[in-house]
């Protein structure tokens, strides 16, 4: 598939004219990042932004003690580092490939020049980024206001929805990574999963999760129910 055709499938750029896709294809750098390789580090100059084409990338911060806090895990079609690029700032976190990942890199100078000539590119991106901001606002609310069982319940429901409300699915990250993403530690996560099983909300076997009581999970996710 040509680069131009692949760019048309990226949500960030949907709805543009064919000529604008061709202009984007002229500046993009197609990269394959091996598993475990850092894409950028906190404090690096934001010389461009990335869009994940395949694979998964985690964005995380490190505490002074070296503890990792995952902020988000990005998959196909999602942009990374765009805010720092537009603001002309340094990257505020680290980004690492969780698995071999293909990314499109858009260099800042060429991209800024392109949107100067094609303002509709920027307008389209604003709409997409606004929806993403609302999503992150919800994530911040979950981490700050909900207890860990509620965060976990909300995450499991989200995974289910992403797979057409499947009642049986695999976690998309390791349990250690999931604990970091939810702002807890692996031991606490394991205990909560065990309590959810005891309450017959879910069945857990390795990374495999089966939802037994969706209504109960929904109540837990919004604070209407507590785990004993």
URZI-V802206 format. One line per field, one symbol per residue. ss: DSSP state (A for helix, B for strand, O for the rest). phi: phi as a letter, one per 30 degrees, with the letter a starting at -180 (. if undefined). burial: b if it has 24 or more other C-alpha atoms within 12 Angstrom, else e. A space follows every 50 residues. Layout:
ss: ???
phi: ???
burial: ???
//
This chain:
ss: OOAAAAAAOOAAAOOOOAAAAAAAAAABBBBBBOOOOBBBOOOOBOOBBB BBBBOOBBBBBBOOOOOBBBBBBBOOOOBBOAAAAAAOOBOOOBBBBOOO BBBBBBBAAAAAAAAAAOAAAAAAAAAAAAAAAAAAAAAAAAAAAOOAAA AAAAAAAAAAAAOOOOOBBBOOOOAAAAAAAOOOOAAAAAAAAAAAAAOO OBBBBOOBBBBOOAAAAAAAAOOOOOOO
phi: .deeddddddeecdjddeddddddddcdcdbccdeidddacejddddlbb bdcajbbccbccdedjddbdcacccejcdbiddddddicdddacbbddae bcbcccdeeddddddddbeddddddedddddddddddddddedcccdeed ddedddddddddchhdcbacddbdddddeddcibceddddddeddddddh dbbbbiddbcdcbdeddddddcidbbdd
burial: eeebebbbebbbbbebeeebbebbbebbebebbeeeebbbeeeeebbbbb bbbbbbbbbbbeeeeeebbbbbbbbbbbbbbbbbbbeeeebbbbbbbbbe bbbbbbbbeebbebbeeeeebbeebeebbeeeeeeeeebeebbeebbbbb bbbbbbbbbbeeeeeebbbebbbebebbbbbbbbeeeebbebbeebbeee bbbbeeeebbbebbebbbebbbeeeebe
//
